[in-house]
Amino acid sequence: MRMIGLQNIRKLKKYSQQKVAMELSISREALSYYENGQRSPDVDMLLRLSAYFNVSIDYLITGKEFEERKKG
């Protein structure tokens, strides 16, 4: 699954893939794979990315904040 929000927030903050990768102790290629849907990060990495960018995991994946579903 392509992580739309991850790429969006990284570009919004004007961070290079290399900068983010170095600060999270992962390879630039791994970050690229996450952004393009070639690999899926594990839960620990999702939490680290969420904390790093100060956004929800929902946002990292979908590019949107969590919205409650209407019952009915």
Summary of the structure (lengths in Angstrom):
residues: 72
radius of gyration: 12.5
end to end distance: 29.1
largest distance: 46.4
contacts: 167
relative contact order: 0.21
helix: 60%
strand: 0%
